[in-house]
Amino acid sequence: MPAYNIIYRPWVNSFRRMNRLLWNPENASWARDNHMAGVRVVTGAVPEKMTRFEHRAPGSDINPYLSIASLVFGAVDGLKEGKEPPPYGKGDVALEKHWAPLPHSMPEAIAAWCESPSALASFGKDYVEHYAYLKRQEWNDFAAAVEAPEEALKKAPITPWEFARYFNHA
């Protein structure tokens, strides 16, 4: 999940929402019926027949095809390597230290994407490099337009650059 965070949070603005108190996960956790977890497992009245999961990191601004592909690739990697999931999270999963943290900024997410053997094997070197190039350009444009860009994302209001890029430009 950390390697694919740039897919789940594809825009500079996407990182504004990364806040467990807004039920937006900050780590690669999973838990039963927990909105703060990266993956929320929801069971119905008959769990063996009515269980589903929600991947909580992606926002409504994702490319659904890339997001679903990353889920499939991640699941296949886990099955091939025989990985066992850690036990369910309990309570506030953001405070449990054994979960892998998700990158908290676009530069961190780009680096995790580029350094991931899973991303390279799944999406291919050319695609990984091209996607990283596009995301670096977006970050560089934002950083050139906004003083202290990482701090600007931690505070409201939305910057004029974000309005121009995401609202007016659309």
Backbone torsions as a table, in degrees:
resi	resn	phi	psi	omega
1	MET	NA	-41.2	178.4
2	PRO	-60.6	-38.0	-178.7
3	ALA	-65.9	-31.1	-176.9
4	TYR	-97.2	8.5	-177.6
5	ASN	-60.1	-27.8	178.2
6	ILE	-68.7	-23.1	174.5
7	ILE	-79.3	-39.4	-177.9
8	TYR	-77.0	-23.7	177.0
9	ARG	-132.0	79.1	-167.3
10	PRO	-81.5	-10.6	-175.0
11	TRP	-121.9	157.4	175.5
12	VAL	-50.9	-45.2	-177.3
13	ASN	-64.8	-25.4	-178.3
14	SER	-60.4	-29.3	-176.7
15	PHE	-76.6	-12.0	174.3
16	ARG	-63.9	-31.4	-174.7
17	ARG	-86.3	-1.4	-176.6
18	MET	-76.1	91.2	-174.8
19	ASN	-157.2	115.3	-177.5
20	ARG	-60.4	-28.5	179.5
21	LEU	-70.8	-15.9	173.3
22	LEU	-100.0	15.4	-179.1
23	TRP	62.0	36.2	176.6
24	ASN	-118.1	112.6	-168.5
25	PRO	-62.7	150.2	178.6
26	GLU	-114.1	-1.4	179.7
27	ASN	-147.8	172.5	-177.1
28	ALA	-90.0	56.8	-177.9
29	SER	-94.3	166.8	170.4
30	TRP	-144.1	146.3	-176.8
31	ALA	-160.4	159.1	179.6
32	ARG	-80.6	121.7	175.5
33	ASP	48.7	47.2	-178.5
34	ASN	-123.4	112.9	-176.7
35	HIS	-70.0	-14.7	-179.7
36	MET	-86.8	-11.8	-176.8
37	ALA	-79.6	153.0	176.1
38	GLY	-63.2	-38.2	174.9
39	VAL	-125.5	121.5	179.9
40	ARG	-101.8	122.2	177.2
41	VAL	-96.8	123.8	-177.6
42	VAL	-117.5	124.0	179.0
43	THR	-110.0	146.7	176.5
44	GLY	-93.4	-163.7	-178.7
45	ALA	-63.2	-30.6	178.0
46	VAL	-121.0	87.6	-171.1
47	PRO	-52.5	-38.3	-178.4
48	GLU	-68.2	-13.3	179.0
49	LYS	-116.0	-17.3	-170.4
50	MET	-130.1	39.6	179.8
51	THR	-103.8	140.2	176.8
52	ARG	-141.2	167.8	174.5
53	PHE	-129.0	153.8	175.9
54	GLU	-120.3	127.9	173.0
55	HIS	-88.4	113.8	-167.9
56	ARG	-93.9	-10.1	-178.3
57	ALA	-73.2	-43.5	-177.4
58	PRO	-64.3	141.0	175.3
59	GLY	-98.6	-174.7	-179.9
60	SER	-76.3	-5.2	-177.8
61	ASP	-96.4	13.1	-177.4
62	ILE	-82.2	168.2	165.2
63	ASN	-91.4	112.1	-174.6
64	PRO	-62.0	-31.4	-179.5
65	TYR	-67.4	-43.7	177.3
66	LEU	-66.2	-40.5	-178.7
67	SER	-64.3	-46.5	179.4
68	ILE	-66.1	-41.3	177.7
69	ALA	-59.4	-42.3	-179.7
70	SER	-64.5	-36.7	177.4
71	LEU	-64.7	-44.6	179.6
72	VAL	-64.3	-47.8	179.5
73	PHE	-59.2	-43.4	179.3
74	GLY	-63.2	-41.8	178.7
75	ALA	-65.0	-43.6	179.2
76	VAL	-62.5	-43.5	177.5
77	ASP	-58.7	-46.0	179.9
78	GLY	-61.8	-41.0	178.7
79	LEU	-68.2	-43.7	179.5
80	LYS	-60.2	-41.1	-177.0
81	GLU	-86.5	-2.3	179.0
82	GLY	64.6	32.3	-178.0
83	LYS	-72.4	140.4	174.9
84	GLU	-101.7	133.7	177.6
85	PRO	-70.0	149.5	174.7
86	PRO	-68.0	166.3	178.4
87	PRO	-62.9	157.0	176.4
88	TYR	-49.3	146.7	170.9
89	GLY	-75.7	155.6	178.4
90	LYS	-132.3	135.7	178.2
91	GLY	72.3	-137.4	-179.1
92	ASP	-82.8	96.9	-175.1
93	VAL	-64.9	-20.2	178.2
94	ALA	-68.2	-23.2	-179.7
95	LEU	-90.0	-11.8	177.1
96	GLU	-79.9	124.2	-170.0
97	LYS	-84.7	-8.6	-175.3
98	HIS	-84.4	-5.8	179.0
99	TRP	-84.6	144.7	175.9
100	ALA	-69.6	127.7	178.2
101	PRO	-71.3	148.0	173.6
102	LEU	-87.4	145.0	178.1
103	PRO	-56.1	134.8	-176.2
104	HIS	-96.0	0.6	178.0
105	SER	-144.8	162.1	179.6
106	MET	-61.7	-44.7	178.0
107	PRO	-59.5	-39.8	176.9
108	GLU	-63.7	-42.0	-178.6
109	ALA	-66.6	-39.5	177.9
110	ILE	-63.3	-44.2	179.9
111	ALA	-62.5	-44.0	179.2
112	ALA	-61.9	-39.5	178.4
113	TRP	-63.1	-48.5	-177.2
114	CYS	-67.9	-30.8	-176.7
115	GLU	-89.7	-1.9	-174.0
116	SER	-84.9	117.5	173.8
117	PRO	-60.4	-33.9	179.7
118	SER	-65.2	-44.6	179.1
119	ALA	-63.9	-43.0	179.4
120	LEU	-63.7	-43.1	-179.6
121	ALA	-70.6	-36.1	-175.3
122	SER	-82.0	-48.2	-175.1
123	PHE	-96.0	-19.0	-178.9
124	GLY	91.6	147.5	-176.1
125	LYS	-58.7	-44.0	-178.0
126	ASP	-61.2	-44.9	-179.2
127	TYR	-67.4	-43.7	179.7
128	VAL	-58.1	-46.1	-179.5
129	GLU	-66.4	-41.4	-179.2
130	HIS	-65.9	-45.8	179.7
131	TYR	-62.7	-42.1	178.1
132	ALA	-62.6	-40.4	178.2
133	TYR	-59.9	-47.1	179.5
134	LEU	-61.3	-43.3	-178.4
135	LYS	-70.3	-35.5	175.3
136	ARG	-63.9	-42.0	178.1
137	GLN	-60.0	-44.3	178.7
138	GLU	-61.6	-45.8	179.4
139	TRP	-62.6	-43.6	180.0
140	ASN	-62.5	-39.7	176.4
141	ASP	-61.5	-44.7	179.0
142	PHE	-63.7	-46.9	-178.1
143	ALA	-63.6	-32.3	178.2
144	ALA	-73.2	-26.6	-175.5
145	ALA	-94.5	-17.2	-172.2
146	VAL	-127.1	131.5	176.3
147	GLU	-72.5	135.4	-179.1
148	ALA	49.2	68.2	-171.7
149	PRO	-58.3	-41.7	-179.0
150	GLU	-67.1	-35.7	176.6
151	GLU	-69.8	-36.6	179.5
152	ALA	-61.3	-33.6	180.0
153	LEU	-74.0	-20.6	179.2
154	LYS	-82.8	-13.2	-175.3
155	LYS	-118.8	155.0	168.6
156	ALA	-89.2	162.1	0.9
157	PRO	-89.3	175.9	174.6
158	ILE	-61.2	138.7	-177.6
159	THR	-77.0	157.2	175.7
160	PRO	-57.7	-34.3	178.1
161	TRP	-61.0	-43.3	-179.8
162	GLU	-64.4	-41.9	176.6
163	PHE	-59.6	-47.7	-178.3
164	ALA	-64.6	-42.0	-175.9
165	ARG	-73.6	-43.9	-169.8
166	TYR	-104.0	-27.0	-175.8
167	PHE	-103.5	-61.0	-178.4
168	ASN	-66.2	-35.9	-177.9
169	HIS	-71.0	-29.8	-178.2
170	ALA	-69.7	NA	NA
